[in-house]
Amino acid sequence: MANYYNVNPRFYVSVDCIIFGFDKGSLKLLLLKRDFEPAKGQWSLMGGFVQKGESVDDAAKRVLAELTGLKDVYMEQVGTFGDLHRDPGERVISVAYYALININEYDRALVQQHNAYWAEMTEIPPLIFDHPQMVERARTMLKRKASSEPVGFNLLPKLFTLSQLQSLYEAIYGGPLDKRNFRKRIADMNYIEKTNLIDKMGSKRGAALYQFNEEAYRKSPNFKI
């Protein structure tokens, strides 16, 4: 049995995290500027190597926590990227994940320590290796997932206005949604609950604040936007 493994080559396995956030009506991507070779000084996704005694999923969670300080974050595997020459340093096979985080909850000191910043999805700088393909695939998956499951609420604060909610989905889909039809669909979802609180940041009159009730959603998981 040992000979079977010994005669085959060994490769590095890494994870790369496509970390999405939402702020002021825009979908954003967390990037860092590499401080090591290869591609030192260029923009990159956050990543790292899978360690001994660590599953690939756990490696992705660790990398995310090291950068943002957040745990129990919504993550989904995007796919495996194994082009022969994708990393000029060594033969590295990478498993990519996308994560959705509340942009108001991450650890800013950790992000600054890693020389990272939030880039608008419409203004992403050139990225190293095959990271543009990872981002593109993750964005496509997010659009598909957000249309049939309430994953978008991971990008919002616990309390939000309907305008914020619509703005989020417009940012995810990359285009405007009809306000009347959007509000009608939301009204039919009994797990998006109106609270007694008012947000007066946008106007003197203010706007009602809503919250997502996950327990109610599980009882009636009919979601479509």
C-alpha positions in Angstrom: 0.0 0.0 0.0 2.8 2.4 0.9 4.4 1.9 -2.5 1.2 2.9 -4.3 1.3 6.3 -2.7 5.1 6.8 -2.9 5.3 6.5 -6.6 2.8 9.3 -7.1 3.7 13.0 -6.9 2.6 15.2 -4.0 1.1 18.6 -4.4 0.2 21.6 -2.2 -3.5 22.1 -1.4 -4.7 25.6 -0.6 -8.0 27.4 0.0 -8.9 30.9 -1.4 -11.8 32.9 0.1 -14.0 35.2 -2.0 -15.4 37.4 0.8 -18.4 39.5 0.0 -19.8 42.4 2.0 -22.5 45.0 1.4 -22.3 48.7 2.3 -24.1 51.8 1.2 -25.9 50.1 -1.7 -22.8 48.4 -3.1 -21.6 44.8 -3.1 -18.0 44.7 -2.1 -15.1 42.2 -2.2 -12.4 42.0 0.5 -8.9 41.9 -1.1 -5.4 42.1 0.2 -2.1 43.2 -1.2 0.5 40.4 -1.0 3.6 41.0 1.0 5.5 37.9 -0.3 6.6 36.4 -3.5 5.4 35.4 -6.0 3.3 38.4 -7.1 4.4 40.5 -4.2 2.7 43.9 -4.1 -0.3 42.6 -6.2 -3.9 42.3 -5.2 -5.1 38.9 -4.2 -7.9 37.0 -2.5 -7.3 35.8 1.1 -5.9 32.3 1.1 -3.7 29.7 2.8 -2.5 26.1 2.7 -4.4 23.2 4.2 -2.6 22.0 7.3 -2.1 18.5 8.7 -5.0 17.3 10.7 -7.3 19.9 9.0 -10.1 19.4 6.6 -10.4 21.7 3.5 -13.6 23.2 5.0 -11.9 23.9 8.3 -8.9 25.5 6.5 -11.3 27.9 4.8 -13.0 28.8 8.1 -9.6 29.3 9.7 -8.4 31.6 6.9 -11.6 33.6 7.1 -11.3 34.0 10.9 -7.7 35.0 10.6 -8.6 37.9 8.3 -11.9 39.0 9.7 -12.1 37.7 13.3 -15.5 36.2 12.4 -16.7 32.6 13.0 -19.9 30.8 12.0 -20.0 32.7 8.8 -22.1 31.6 5.8 -19.6 29.9 3.3 -20.1 27.8 0.2 -17.5 25.9 -1.8 -17.1 27.4 -5.3 -15.0 24.7 -6.9 -11.5 23.4 -7.4 -8.9 25.2 -9.5 -6.0 23.1 -10.6 -4.5 24.4 -13.8 -1.0 23.1 -14.1 0.7 26.6 -14.1 -1.9 28.5 -12.0 0.7 29.4 -9.3 4.2 30.2 -10.5 5.7 29.3 -7.1 4.8 25.6 -6.9 2.2 23.2 -8.1 -0.8 24.3 -6.0 -4.3 23.0 -6.2 -6.8 25.5 -4.7 -10.3 25.0 -3.4 -12.2 28.3 -3.5 -15.1 29.3 -1.2 -17.3 32.4 -1.1 -18.3 33.9 2.2 -21.0 36.4 3.1 -20.4 38.7 6.1 -21.9 41.7 7.7 -19.5 44.5 6.9 -20.2 46.1 10.2 -19.1 43.2 12.3 -15.6 42.2 11.1 -12.4 43.0 13.0 -11.0 46.1 11.3 -7.7 45.9 13.1 -7.1 42.4 11.7 -8.0 43.5 8.2 -5.6 46.4 8.4 -2.9 44.1 9.7 -3.3 42.0 6.6 -3.1 45.1 4.3 -6.6 44.3 3.1 -9.4 46.6 1.9 -13.0 46.5 0.5 -13.2 47.0 -3.2 -16.4 47.8 -5.1 -17.4 44.9 -7.3 -17.5 47.4 -10.2 -14.0 48.6 -9.5 -12.0 45.4 -8.7 -8.3 45.9 -9.4 -6.3 43.3 -11.5 -6.0 40.1 -9.4 -3.2 37.5 -9.4 -3.3 34.0 -10.9 -6.8 32.6 -11.6 -8.5 34.7 -8.8 -10.6 36.6 -11.4 -12.1 33.3 -12.5 -12.8 32.4 -8.9 -14.6 35.7 -8.3 -16.6 35.4 -11.4 -17.8 31.9 -10.6 -18.6 32.9 -7.0 -20.6 35.9 -8.2 -22.6 33.6 -10.5 -23.3 31.2 -7.7 -24.3 34.0 -5.4 -26.9 35.3 -7.9 -28.4 31.9 -8.3 -28.5 31.1 -4.6 -29.9 34.5 -3.6 -32.8 34.0 -5.9 -34.1 30.9 -4.2 -32.7 31.0 -0.6 -32.4 33.9 1.9 -28.6 33.9 2.0 -28.5 37.6 1.3 -29.6 38.4 4.9 -26.0 37.4 5.9 -24.9 40.6 4.3 -27.3 42.8 6.3 -27.5 44.0 9.8 -30.0 42.3 12.1 -32.4 45.2 11.6 -32.9 46.7 8.1 -35.3 48.8 6.0 -37.1 47.5 2.9 -35.1 50.0 0.9 -31.8 48.5 2.2 -33.1 45.0 1.4 -34.0 46.0 -2.2 -30.7 47.8 -2.6 -28.9 44.6 -1.5 -30.6 42.4 -4.1 -30.1 45.1 -6.8 -26.4 45.0 -5.9 -26.3 41.2 -6.1 -28.1 41.0 -9.4 -26.4 44.1 -10.9 -29.6 45.9 -11.9 -32.7 47.7 -10.7 -35.8 45.8 -9.4 -39.4 47.1 -9.7 -40.2 48.6 -6.3 -43.9 47.6 -6.3 -43.3 44.0 -7.3 -40.4 43.7 -4.8 -42.5 45.0 -1.9 -45.3 42.6 -2.8 -43.1 39.6 -2.8 -41.6 40.6 0.6 -45.1 41.1 2.0 -45.9 37.5 1.2 -43.0 36.2 3.2 -44.1 35.9 6.8 -40.5 35.4 8.0 -39.5 38.9 7.1 -41.0 40.6 10.1 -41.8 44.3 10.6 -40.6 45.6 14.0 -41.8 48.6 16.0 -38.5 50.3 15.5 -37.9 53.2 13.1 -34.7 54.1 11.2 -34.5 57.9 10.9 -31.1 58.0 9.3 -32.5 58.5 5.8 -35.3 61.0 6.5 -37.1 62.9 9.3 -40.1 60.6 8.9 -38.0 57.5 9.1 -38.6 54.0 7.7 -39.8 50.9 9.5 -37.1 48.4 10.4 -37.5 44.7 9.6 -35.8 41.5 10.7 -35.4 38.0 9.3 -36.9 35.2 11.4 -35.0 32.1 10.5 -37.2 29.8 12.6 -40.3 31.0 10.8 -38.5 30.5 7.4 -37.8 26.9 8.2 -41.5 26.2 8.7 -42.3 27.8 5.4 -39.2 27.8 3.1 -40.7 29.5 0.1 -38.3 32.2 -1.1 -38.0 33.8 -4.5 -36.7 37.2 -5.5 
